[in-house]
Amino acid sequence: MEKRNLPALDFGISSIGLGCMSLKGNLKEDQEIIDAAISGGISFLDTADLYQKGLNEEIVRAAIRDKRKDVILATKVGNQLREDGSGWDWNPRKSYILKAVEESLNRLQTDYIDIYQLHGGTLEDPWEETLEAFEILKSQGKIRAFGISSIRPNVIRKVLEISTPATIMMQYSPLDRRPEETVFPMIAESDTRVLVRGAFAKGLLINKSEEPFLDYSAAEVKEIRELIADSGLLPEAFLIRFGLMQRAVGSLVIGASSVAQVEKLITAYRQQEMISDELLRGVSMKIPLNRYTQHR
């Protein structure tokens, strides 16, 4: 699998990353999933301290215990779990980030995190101190790079004005082409690159029963799914090619909850190389564009 060298990184990441949020919480089964991904060239793993209240990081640790140098490891911070277990609160403060990273490093049993991401963000956040926290962690060698996870154009614009995160994670698929309007062009001109989540639109464009998605009706979702199926290739292959063709995109982070899903993902990645630009453009032109109505 191709490794992409992102402008703000001094290391490459695989074109497909494994979204660990989809892991089951069963160590044996999850280790088999991660092993299959790494064996197939998916060496980029994305987790978060919020997933399963930290258990997800611990499972990833166990699965890569003897493979740490072979993987690029990303996790996230910003959602502070309440002590009574009733949920979590948003906390992008510098003091919290500096504390939370130690807990993630301990759960992952690693000396460093390759990409440490802020798990959200609003215009009202104290961005100067948030970004300062990440710079401190870089200088200490506890993280190699930092990013944010946000779909809000106004937040992304503000962050890019004062810093250069290595990555920005956001949702993108044929059912959510909102980033094409302003966000992708803006990021493409910077040294930041996008980590795409939701590339398969929750399975709606593969095999899940149609239902409304954003401003698309269930009937429109079905029409778009059939349009993709008419390409004659795995729908996963088309969706991977659709995401990777964007100049702003660095990698697609895709979840898997079984070894079979990982194997199909790897097959689809190989198959996507056979999809011509003409076919992709032709299908894309038939899919209505949608736009951000908030946070512009």
C-alpha positions, 0 to 999 in steps of 0.5 A: 500500500502506498505511503504518503509523505504529508508536507507537515510530517517527516514520516509517511502514512499509509493511504488507508488508516484503520479506524480503531473506534470500530474494534469490538473490545475483545482483545483476541479478535481485535488483535487479529483485526489489527494484525491483518491490517498491518500485514496488508500494508495498513500501518496507520492506526487511529484511536482516541482516549474517549473510545470505550473510556480508554479501553480502546487505547489499551487494546491497541497497545496490546495489539502492537506491543511488538510492532510499535516501530512498524505503525504510525499511531494517532490518538485524540484529546479534548473530551474529558470523562466525568468522574461519575461516569455520566458522560464527558465535557469538552476541555481544550485547555492547555493544562488538561491536554498536558495531563491527558497526554500522559494518560494516553501514553500510559494506556498505549505504553509508548514514549511518543504519539505520532499524531495527537489530535484535538477531538473537536473545536469551536470558535470560542475555544482558547486556540492560542493556549490549545496550540501552545500545548501541542507545541510544548508536547512536540518540543518534549518529544511526546508527540511528533505532530498534531492535528485537529478533528473538525468539520467546521470551515470557520474553525478550520480557517481560524486554526490555519491562520495561526498555526499549521496542524499536520492533519485535519480530520473531517467527514467526506464521501459522495454523500457529504461533499461539503468540504469541496466548496471551501475547505479542501481548496483552502487546505490544499494551499497549506502544508496541512492535509486531511484525514478523511472519516466516514468515507463509506457513509456509514455503509449506506453506499455499500450494503446498508438499507437506504435511509436519509443522510444529511440533505439527501432523502432515502430515495436519493441515497439509493440512487447514488448507491446504484450509480456507484454500483454500476461502475462494475467494481467493489463500491468500496474501491470506488469510495476509496478512489473518490476520497484519495483523488482530492489533493487536500487528502492525506489518508482515509481512516476506515473502521473494520470490525472483522478480519474479513472486512480488513481483507475486503478493504485491502482488496478494494484498495488494490482495485481502486487503482483500476478506476479511471479519472474519466469514470470517477469524474463522470459519476461525480458529476451526477451526484448533487453537491451539498454545502455547509449551512452552519459554521461557514 
